[in-house]
Amino acid sequence: MRDLAERLAGISVHAGAEDLAEARRIIAKLRNMNLRWNVPELSTFIKERQRELFLRR
C-alpha cells in the first residue's frame, strides 16, 4: 500500500493522460485494499488526491 500511495503522491496535477490513467488504476487498487484494512488516513489521502487530480481540471 505504501508503494502505491507514494506513486500516487508523485503524480503531478499537470500530468498527461497516461499518468492520470495510472493514477486512476492506483486509486482503484488502494480503495480495494482499504476495504480490508480500513485505514482512515488512507481514505483521506485517496479522496484528497482524487480531488487534486480530477476535479480541478
Backbone as a ProteinNet text record, in pm:
[ID]
protein_1_A
[PRIMARY]
MRDLAERLAGISVHAGAEDLAEARRIIAKLRNMNLRWNVPELSTFIKERQRELFLRR
[TERTIARY]
82.9	0	87.2	194.6	282.2	341.8	388.2	447.2	345.4	224.9	120.2	87	78.2	48.2	159.1	284	395.8	391.1	357.8	344.5	233.3	121.3	9.2	46.9	117.6	159.7	254.1	329.7	425.9	367.6	241.4	178.7	134.4	181.5	155.6	14.2	-37.8	-169.4	-164.5	-45.5	-27	15.4	-4.9	37.5	-42.8	16.2	-50.3	-154.7	-221.2	-331	-285.4	-166.4	-115.5	-93.5	-34.5	-11.3	-143	-238	-368.1	-442.3	-425.3	-484.5	-420.3	-289.7	-221.6	-272.8	-295.2	-347.8	-483.8	-567.7	-698.7	-684	-590.8	-567.6	-516.7	-425.2	-370.3	-479.7	-561.6	-671.1	-764.3	-796.1	-884	-820.3	-692	-622	-619.1	-587	-579.8	-717	-820.9	-955.9	-990.6	-960.3	-989.1	-910.1	-783.9	-703.4	-760.1	-805.1	-853.2	-989.3	-1060	-1183.6	-1152.5	-1036.4	-996.5	-933.1	-843.3	-764.3	-829.2	-916.3	-990.3	-901.3	-808.4	-717.3	-774.9	-823.2	-886.9	-795.3	-667.4	-573	-559.4	-563.2	-554.3	-678.7	-794.3	-917.8	-910.9	-862.2	-849.2	-751.2	-637.3	-536.4	-592.7	-663.9	-721.7	-820	-905.2	-1003.2	-934.8	-832.2	-761.3	-693.5	-624.9	-555.1	-654.9	-767.1	-867.9	-920.8	-946	-990.2	-883.9	-759.2	-649.9	-630.1	-634.8	-601.7	-717.2	-839.9	-950.1	-1060	-1071.3	-1181.1	-1141.4	-1015.6	-968.3	-939.4	-978.1	-947.5	-1054.6
-118.7	0	124.9	118.9	235.7	271.1	169.8	196.7	258.9	206	262.5	405.1	429.4	564.7	661.6	617.3	703.1	731.2	629.5	651.4	750.2	735.9	827	968.9	981.7	1114	1180.8	1101.3	1155.1	1200.8	1176.4	1216.6	1361.9	1442	1585.8	1617.8	1728.3	1773.2	1815.4	1836.7	1874.2	1754.8	1635.1	1513.5	1492.7	1413.5	1380.3	1271.9	1238.6	1141.7	1004.3	962.6	830.9	824.7	929.5	933.3	940.9	1014.6	1023.4	889.9	816.3	682.7	591.6	604.7	526.4	566.4	695.4	742.6	678.8	670	606	459.3	390.3	249.2	234.6	321.4	315.9	344.5	444.8	478	357.9	291.2	174	63.8	39.1	-63.9	-28.5	97.1	138.3	130.1	168.6	157.7	13	-76.3	-217.4	-271.4	-234.3	-277.3	-222.3	-98.4	-34.9	-88.8	-155.7	-222	-326.4	-388.1	-488.3	-425.8	-329.7	-276.8	-159	-87.1	23.7	123	183.8	283.5	421.5	493.7	623.4	723.1	723	815	786.7	659.1	622.1	669.5	653.5	702.7	852.7	924.9	1070	1105.6	1037.2	1062.2	1037.7	927.2	893.6	1002.5	1044.9	1148.9	1279.5	1317.6	1441.7	1436.3	1325.8	1313.3	1310.6	1245.9	1239.8	1380.3	1458.3	1596.5	1676.6	1664.3	1741.4	1705.9	1577.6	1533.3	1544.5	1527.2	1514.2	1618.5	1687.5	1782.4	1924.8	1952.4	2089.5	2111.2	2021.7	2032.9	2107.2
0	0	0	75.1	84.9	-51.2	-124.3	-255.8	-351	-349.5	-435.7	-395	-265.2	-217.5	-257.5	-249.9	-290.7	-440	-520	-664.5	-694	-624.1	-643.8	-602.4	-493.9	-446.2	-545.2	-619.8	-713.9	-845.8	-868.9	-995.1	-983.9	-1075.8	-1076.7	-1123.3	-1075.6	-1122	-1268.7	-1320.4	-1460.7	-1545.7	-1495.4	-1563.5	-1691.9	-1778.8	-1903.9	-1885	-1993.2	-1989.7	-1940.3	-1979.7	-1939.3	-1787.9	-1732.6	-1588.1	-1511.2	-1563.4	-1496.7	-1501.2	-1608.9	-1617.2	-1512.2	-1495.4	-1392	-1253.7	-1232.2	-1103.9	-1076.7	-1177.5	-1160.2	-1121.1	-1185.9	-1152.7	-1009.6	-970.8	-835	-732.6	-759.2	-667.5	-650.9	-759.7	-752.3	-668.5	-689.2	-611.1	-463.5	-433.4	-293.6	-226.2	-298.1	-241	-208.4	-301.3	-278.4	-159	-149.4	-35.2	95.1	89.3	211.1	255.7	169.3	211.6	318.8	306	403.9	527.7	506.5	617.2	687.3	618.9	676.4	752.1	677.9	734.4	703.4	804.9	780	708.4	742.4	678.8	530	494	352.9	278	338.1	275.2	251.3	349.8	337.9	227.1	223.3	120	-19.4	-36.8	-166.9	-211	-121.3	-154.6	-193.7	-117.8	-147.2	-283.3	-310.9	-440.7	-555.5	-534.2	-639.4	-670.3	-567.2	-588	-661.5	-616.4	-676.5	-823.7	-854.2	-989.5	-1088.2	-1042.6	-1137.4	-1127.1	-1016.6	-1004.3	-1038.8	-1047.7	-1076.9	-1223.5	-1306.5	-1449.7	-1522.2
[MASK]
+++++++++++++++++++++++++++++++++++++++++++++++++++++++++

